Amino acid sequence: MAVLRVFIAVELDDAVKTALVRAQNRLRAEPISGFVRWVDPAGVHLTLKFLGDIEAERVPHVLGAMQVACAGVAPFELAVRGAGCFPNYQRPNVIWAGLVGDVKTATALAQHLEDECARLGFDPEERPFSPHFTLGRVGREVGLKERGQLGEMVRRFDLGPVGAIIADTVHLMRSELRPSGARYTSLGHVKLG
């Protein structure tokens, strides 16, 4: 029985990915940035629901749940604005680019997906939905002093204009973890509207 690592997401267009590369390159130029594992912008996406490892035969059921969750949800627009850290600037684990715009629709869609996936037996997400793009992850071995310096680097960083995404399609994505980095493949999609 094949097991797949999957999540539900909105993909980005190439212009936004290119702008994120420029932003990452500016951050990488900072001396402290060596403590960050930077995400390949080719794989950046807006994750709406992470499902984890599932049996391949569940994929059609998940796509059906996505169809129900997306019904009646109109396409929406989000603009990339600002950078930040999870959980905070003092102890960053994740460096992200924020999203503004029709966050209300994005949040409602994420909740619909959460509800439909719960009906299939998937555990609900404990944290509230926070629309963002992950730019990098801080290594677990990094000390508090360096984390604080990374947080300060992000706090000072001016992301500048990056662009916007029109979310009109939701994908069920497969993530294959490899030594060279994650490889993402769409297993199916649902159109909004």
BELZI-V917996 format. One record per backbone hydrogen bond with DSSP energy under -1.0 kcal/mol. CO is the residue of the C=O (numbers start at 0). NH is the residue of the N-H. E is the energy in kcal/mol with one decimal. If there is no record, write none. Layout:
# BELZI-V917996
{{CO NH E} {CO NH E}}
This chain:
# BELZI-V917996
{{1 55 -2.6} {3 53 -3.1} {4 174 -3.1} {5 50 -1.7} {5 51 -1.8} {6 172 -3.4} {7 47 -3.1} {7 48 -1.7} {8 170 -3.3} {9 45 -2.7} {12 16 -1.9} {13 17 -2.5} {14 18 -2.0} {15 19 -2.3} {16 20 -1.9} {17 21 -1.9} {18 22 -2.1} {19 23 -2.8} {20 24 -2.6} {21 25 -1.8} {22 26 -2.0} {23 27 -3.1} {24 28 -1.0} {26 29 -1.7} {29 32 -1.6} {31 34 -1.6} {32 35 -1.9} {34 138 -1.9} {36 136 -2.3} {39 42 -2.5} {40 43 -1.3} {45 9 -2.1} {48 7 -3.4} {51 5 -2.6} {53 3 -3.4} {54 57 -2.2} {55 58 -1.6} {57 61 -2.2} {58 62 -2.6} {59 63 -2.0} {60 64 -2.2} {61 65 -2.5} {62 66 -2.0} {63 67 -2.0} {64 68 -2.6} {65 69 -2.4} {69 72 -2.1} {72 192 -2.1} {75 166 -3.3} {76 101 -2.5} {77 164 -3.2} {78 99 -2.8} {81 97 -2.8} {83 95 -2.6} {85 92 -3.6} {85 93 -2.0} {92 137 -2.7} {93 85 -2.2} {94 134 -3.1} {94 135 -1.7} {95 83 -2.1} {96 132 -2.3} {97 80 -2.4} {99 78 -3.0} {100 102 -2.3} {101 105 -1.8} {102 106 -2.9} {103 107 -2.2} {104 108 -2.7} {105 109 -2.3} {106 110 -2.1} {107 111 -2.5} {108 112 -2.5} {109 113 -2.3} {110 114 -2.7} {111 115 -2.5} {112 116 -2.5} {113 117 -2.0} {114 118 -1.5} {116 121 -2.3} {117 120 -1.6} {132 96 -2.6} {134 38 -2.8} {135 94 -2.9} {136 36 -3.3} {138 141 -1.5} {142 146 -2.3} {143 147 -2.5} {144 148 -1.9} {145 149 -2.6} {146 150 -2.8} {147 151 -2.2} {148 152 -2.1} {149 153 -2.3} {150 154 -2.5} {151 155 -2.0} {162 79 -2.8} {164 77 -2.3} {166 75 -1.8} {167 191 -3.0} {169 189 -2.5} {170 8 -2.5} {171 186 -3.6} {172 6 -2.0} {173 184 -2.0} {175 182 -2.2} {177 180 -1.9} {182 175 -2.8} {184 173 -3.4} {187 171 -2.8} {189 169 -2.9}}
